[in-house]
Amino acid sequence: MIQKPSAAFVAASWSALLIGIAGYIVGLWNANMPLNEKGYYFTVLMFGLFAAISVQKSVRDRLEGIPVTDLYYGLSWFCTLLAILLLIIGLWNATTLQPSEKGFYAFAFLLSIFAAIAVQKNTRDSLAAKDPNEKKPEDKNATFNI
């Protein structure tokens, strides 16, 4: 039986996600860089958030016995690591950014990624706690929510 996450943990997870994303985006908005460079960093953030949620979902599905193809599982991990690598490469090559700005983007990105995983976990745990008689994956009439 899965225990429902506490309201404090749910609030902390959502707060961390919103603070991380907002800080990253405000930093981009105020940055003195070309628009295409801002677009690159924004796209890396969105790609990283999606990939991290995909990793959490595929890992959790496998632990719960829900079938996940090896291809999707591997792509989820690959994309998460690729998003982190793309951010590192972008920051490494950003000659106009101060080291403190680079650190700010790196930590806002990592905070957002971690928080996205926590929010996804809380969502799954809350749904599972609401319906303890959830149908098993082998039931052909079962429907599953994220």
C-alpha positions in Angstrom: 0.0 0.0 0.0 1.3 3.4 -1.0 1.0 6.2 1.6 -0.3 9.5 0.4 2.4 12.2 0.5 2.0 14.9 3.2 0.7 18.3 2.2 4.0 19.9 3.3 6.0 17.7 1.0 3.6 18.3 -1.9 3.8 22.1 -1.3 7.6 21.9 -1.0 7.8 20.0 -4.3 5.6 22.4 -6.2 7.4 25.4 -4.6 10.8 24.1 -5.7 9.5 23.4 -9.2 8.0 26.8 -9.6 10.9 28.6 -8.0 13.4 26.7 -10.2 11.5 27.4 -13.4 10.7 31.0 -12.5 14.3 31.7 -11.5 15.7 30.2 -14.7 13.2 32.0 -16.9 13.7 35.4 -15.1 17.4 34.9 -15.5 17.0 34.3 -19.2 14.6 37.3 -19.6 17.2 39.6 -18.0 20.2 38.1 -19.7 22.1 40.1 -22.2 22.4 37.5 -24.9 21.0 37.0 -28.4 17.4 35.7 -28.6 18.5 32.5 -30.3 20.8 31.8 -27.3 17.9 32.4 -24.9 15.8 30.0 -26.9 18.5 27.4 -26.7 18.6 27.6 -22.9 14.8 27.6 -22.6 14.5 24.6 -24.9 17.1 22.7 -22.9 15.1 23.4 -19.7 11.8 22.1 -21.3 13.5 19.1 -22.8 15.1 18.3 -19.4 11.8 18.6 -17.5 10.1 16.3 -19.9 12.9 13.8 -19.9 13.1 13.7 -16.1 9.4 13.1 -15.8 9.7 10.3 -18.4 12.5 8.7 -16.4 10.5 8.8 -13.2 7.4 7.4 -14.9 9.2 4.6 -16.6 11.2 3.6 -13.5 8.0 3.6 -11.4 6.1 1.7 -14.0 8.7 -1.0 -14.1 8.8 -1.2 -10.3 5.0 -1.6 -10.3 5.1 -4.3 -12.9 3.6 -2.1 -15.7 5.3 -3.0 -19.0 7.7 -0.4 -20.3 9.7 -1.1 -23.4 13.5 -1.2 -23.1 13.6 1.4 -25.9 11.5 3.9 -24.1 13.3 3.3 -20.8 16.6 3.8 -22.4 15.5 6.8 -24.3 14.2 8.4 -21.2 17.6 8.0 -19.4 19.5 9.1 -22.5 17.4 12.3 -23.0 17.7 13.2 -19.3 21.5 12.9 -19.5 21.6 14.6 -22.9 19.6 17.6 -21.5 22.2 17.9 -18.6 25.1 17.6 -21.1 23.6 20.2 -23.4 23.3 22.6 -20.6 26.9 22.0 -19.5 28.1 22.5 -23.1 26.1 25.6 -23.5 27.3 27.1 -20.3 30.9 26.1 -20.9 30.9 27.8 -24.3 29.0 30.9 -23.1 31.9 33.4 -23.0 29.6 36.4 -22.2 28.3 34.9 -19.0 30.0 35.5 -15.7 30.8 32.3 -13.6 28.1 33.3 -11.1 25.5 33.5 -13.9 26.6 30.1 -15.1 26.2 28.7 -11.6 22.8 30.3 -11.3 21.5 28.6 -14.5 23.0 25.3 -13.5 21.4 25.2 -10.0 18.1 26.5 -11.3 18.1 23.8 -13.9 18.9 21.0 -11.5 16.4 22.3 -8.9 13.7 22.2 -11.6 14.6 18.7 -12.7 14.7 17.3 -9.2 11.4 19.1 -8.3 9.7 17.8 -11.5 10.6 14.2 -10.4 9.2 14.9 -6.9 6.0 16.4 -8.2 5.5 13.4 -10.6 6.1 11.0 -7.7 3.7 12.9 -5.5 1.0 12.8 -8.2 1.4 9.0 -8.6 1.4 8.4 -4.9 -1.7 10.5 -4.3 -3.6 8.7 -7.1 -2.5 5.3 -5.8 -3.5 6.2 -2.2 -6.9 7.3 -3.3 -7.7 4.0 -5.0 -6.2 1.1 -3.0 -8.1 -1.4 -5.2 -6.5 -0.2 -8.4 -6.7 -2.8 -11.1 -3.5 -4.7 -12.0 -1.9 -4.2 -15.5 -2.9 -7.7 -16.6 -6.6 -6.8 -16.3 -7.6 -6.0 -19.9 -10.3 -3.6 -18.8 -8.0 -1.6 -16.5 -7.4 2.1 -17.1 -4.3 3.8 -15.7 -3.6 7.4 -14.9 -0.2 8.9 -14.6 
